[in-house]
Amino acid sequence: MQKVLKKGLTFILLLAVLSVSLFTVACGKKIEESNDEGGQAAPVEVYAPDGAPALSLAKFIADNENFGTGADFNYHIVSASDIGAALNKGSGDIVVAPVNLASKLYKANGYKMAAVVTHGNLYIMAKEDLTLNDLVGKVVGVVNIANVPGLTFKALLDKNGIAYEESDTAVEGKVALKGYNDGSELIPALKKNVVTVGLLPEPAANRLTAIAEGYKYAIDIQESFGSYPQAVLMVKSGLIEKYPNMISAIRLKFDGAAEYIEENVETAVTAVNGALAEGLTPSLTTANLNATVIENCKIYWQDGASAKEDVSRYIEMIRAIVPASANVPEDDFYI
């Protein structure tokens, strides 16, 4: 009888231990599936350079959009010269970046290209009408000369057989290219006539016309060069796996992004400027954001798969100028 009682008691104790173990595993799994402490999803960090790429996110920033993930999305608008750090350090879960930088830095932290979101928005600004040949013998201030703006302009000059070199002073028989980090440096230089011709993206180009008398759109780079992939949306592979429906949700909500900006100028400007990095001079104001500028920003979604040929062709062009400016993307570059 005592043996039977002991066996029964042992069995009950084993059941109790097993129940506690199963409960612990189940709870652990539940907590793990909730992704973070307190059952809250980890915040998603989103980075974009100021200007048209930042403007492409205006609706999402204003609406505090989370694309059905349940996570908080934190938006950071930084200078063009700082966007590479977000990819290189992996601090951004989603990063809008120049295509050449993305091609070089995507592997280290497991990024994939979801789409091209801006498609060429560069203009030569001057106080007179000009052709590309008229630039020979002049100094042209070039924003972000080592990246997409400068590389695209050099490719255009090469395409037209026009010689150039990087120089702060005029060069006989060539176009002298004087580099500036971003519009906040080049615009004051143009206003003070340190240089009188400059390559600027929208919306910085329009801002120049508002604050510096006489400047106008002298050459449309896109008209001369053709459309090209400028800024791309890069997403960490882990985030895609975690939220498999997120890219489709972003794609659907991206439709009408340009129309939203045109209809909600003040809200869009407030949203983008509210996410600016400390100390960064905003390129956007309600005064310089009109229908023409928004159109010039070329904001629309092109899926990575359909953009593959355009990306490859563009990267081949800029690598012909500076081989180290980009890497030839492998298939794992694209979602």
N, C-alpha and C positions, 0 to 999 in steps of 0.2 A: 504493500500500500504506500509506504513512504517513497519507494522507488518510483511509483507511478506519479505521486505528487511532485517529486523532484523533477521528473522528466517534463511534466506539464508546466511547472514553473519556469524551467529552462526554456521551453518552447515559447512561452508568453514573453519572456525577457528578450529572446531573439527577435520575435515579431516587433516588439517595441523599438529595439535598436534599429531594425530594418526600416520601420516606419519613419523614425527620425532621420535616418540616412537619406531615404527617398525624398522626404520633405525638404531636407537641406539641399539636395541636388536640384530638385524642382525649383526651389526659391532662387538658388544660385543661377540657374539657367534663365529664370524670369528676369532677374536683375541684369544679367549679362545681355539679354536681348533688348533691354531698355536702353543699353549703350552707355549709360552714365549714372553717376550718383543721384539718388533721389528719383530714378526713373526718367530723367530728362535726357533728351538727345543732345549730343555734343554740338556746340555752335558751329556753323559753317562760315569760314572766313573767305570773303570775296574781295579780290584786288583788281583795280583797273587804273590805267594812266588817265590823267585829266584830259579833257577834250572830247572828241567824238566817241572813243571807247567808253568813257565814263557816262556820256550822254545815253549810250545804248542801254545802260542799266537804270536810267532815271525812273522809269515806271516801277521797277522792282523795289528800288530804294524807297520811293514814296509810299508804296503799298505795303511795305514791310513783308514782302512776298517770301514764302517758304516752300512753294511748289509742292505742297502736300506732304512734306517730309516730317512736319511737326517740330523741326529744329529752328533755332534762331539763326538768321543770316546776318552777319556783320559785314558791312561794306566799307572798304578803304579805298579812297581815291588818292593816288600818289603821283609824283612827277614821272615823266616818261623815262628819265634816267634811273629811277628807283624800281621800276616794275620788274626788272630782271631778278632782283633780290627775292621777290616773293616766290618766283619759280625755283631759283637756285637753293634757297633755304627751306623750301617746302612750307612756308608760312601761310600760303594761300591754298585753300581747298579748291577754289575756282579762281582762275586768273585770266583776265583779258590781256593779251600780250601781243606785241609785234610777231608776225609769223616767223621771222628769222631767229629771234630769241627763243621762241618756243621750240623750234627745230633743234636747237643746241642744248636746251636745258630740260627737255621733257622726260628723259630717261631716269635721271638721278632720283626723282621723287615720284615716279610712276604716273605721269600725266598722260591724258589722251586728248586729242583735238575733237571737240564736239562740232564746231562750226566756225566759219568765217562770219564776223559780225559787222566789220566795216571794210569798205572796198575801194579805198582811194579817195583822199580828200585834201590833196596838196595843190597849192597855188603859188605862182610867182607874183609877189606884190611889188608894185613900183608906182611912180607918179606919172608914168607915160606908158603908152602902148608899146609892147616889145614882142619880138620873135626870139626864138632860141639863139639864132645867130647874132642878134643884137647884144647878147650877154657877153660875147667875147670882148676882153679888155676891161670888163667890169668886175667888181667884187660883189658876190652874192652871199648874203647871210643865210646860212642853212641850219634850220633847227634839227637837233639830234642827228648830226652828220654821220655818225657811225652806225646808225640804225636805219629803219625802213625809209624815213624821209630822204636822208642823204644818199643812201644806196639806190633808191628809186630814181632820184634826180641824176645821179652818175650814170645809171643804166640808160636813161633817156638821152643824155648827152652822147654816150657811146653809140647808141642806135642811130644818132644823126651825124656821127662823125665829127663831133665838136670836142676839141681838146680842153682839158681842165686840170687844175691841181689845187690842193688845199693850201691856201695862202691868205694872210690878213691884208695883203696889198695887191694891187692890180698886176697882172702878168700879161705881157704882150703876146697876142695870138692865142690866148687861152681864157677860159672862165675861171676866175679865182673864187674858191669856195671857203668861206670863213665860218667855222662851226660855232654853234650856240647850243647849250643844253636843252632849252625848251623855249616856248613862246614868251615866258615871263622875262627871259633875257634878251631875246631878239626884238620883241616889240619896242622896248625902250631904246634900243640901238637904232632902229629905223626912225623912231620919233625924233631922236636927237641927230639924225643924219650921220651917225657913225658909219652906217652903210645905208644905201638908198634903194637897194633891191634885196628882197628877202624871200626865202621859201618857207611858207607857213601852212599848217593844216587848218581846216575849219575846226572849231569856231574862232580860233585865234586870229585867222585872217580877217574875219569881219570885225573883230574887236579892234584891230589896227586901224581900219577905215573910220571907226567911230572916234578914236582918240588922236589920230595923227592926220592932219589936213593934207589932202591931195592924193593919198594912196588909193589904189584901185587894183582890181584883179587884172594883171597884165598877161599872164599865161596860165591856162588850165592844164595842169600836168596830165590829168586823166584823158583829156581830149587828144593830147599828143602821144600819150603812152598806151592808152587803153586801160580798162578796169583791171585791178590786180588785188590779190588778197592782202589786206593791210593788218588788221587785228583779228586774232582768233581766240575762241573761248576754249581754255584748257581746264580739264577736270581731273582730279585725282582718281585713279582706278578704284581705290578703296571706297570712295564716296559713291561711285557708280554702282559698285556691288552692294553697298549698304542701302541705296535708294534706287532700285532698278528702273523706276518710272520717272525719275527726276528729269532726265534729259528731254524726254518727250513733253513733260510739263513745261519746261523752259521754252522749248521750241514752239509750243502752242501759244504761250503767253508773249513770246517775242513778236508774233504777228501784230502789226499795228503799232509797234514801238515808236516809229517816227511820227505817225499820226497823233499818238498820245502826246508827244512832246509839243507838237504844233498847237494842239488844243489846250494844253496845260503848261504853258511856258513858265509861269511863275513857280508852280509846284515842282516842275522838273529841275529848274535852276536851284531852288531851295534844297531839294533832295540831294542833288549832286554836291553842291557846295557845303552842305551839312556833313558830308562824309570826307571832306578834304583833310589830308594830312596837315598837321600843325605847321604853320609858317609858309604853306604853299599859296601863292597868289592865284585866285580862281580865274580860269579862262572864260567862264560863262557868266553872263549877266542877262537880265531880262531885256535890256536894250539891244544886245547884239545877237539875240536868238529869234530869227524870223523864219518864214517858210523857205526862203532861198537858202539860208545857212543850213537849216535842217536837211534840205534836199542835198546840199553839197557834202554833208557828212556821210552820205552813202551807207546808212544804217539799215541792214537787212540780213536775214539769216540764210546762210548757205551751208547745208549739211556737209560734214567732213568728207563723206564718200563722194558726193558730187563735186566737191572743191579740190579733190585730189590732183587732178590734171593741172588746174590753175596754180595750185601751190607748188607743184613740182617744176612747172615752167618758170614761175617767178623766182624760186630759189636758185634755179640754174642760172638765171640772168644775173642775180646779185653775187653769186659765187664766182662768176666770171670776172667780177670787179675785185672782190676781196674774198678769196676762198674760205677764210676763217669766219666770214660774216654769218654763215649758216651751215647747217649740216643737211645732207640729203636725207629726208625722213624715210624711215623704214615703215613697213606696213603697220607696225605696232604704234605708230604715231597717231593713227586715226581710230576713232571708235567704230 
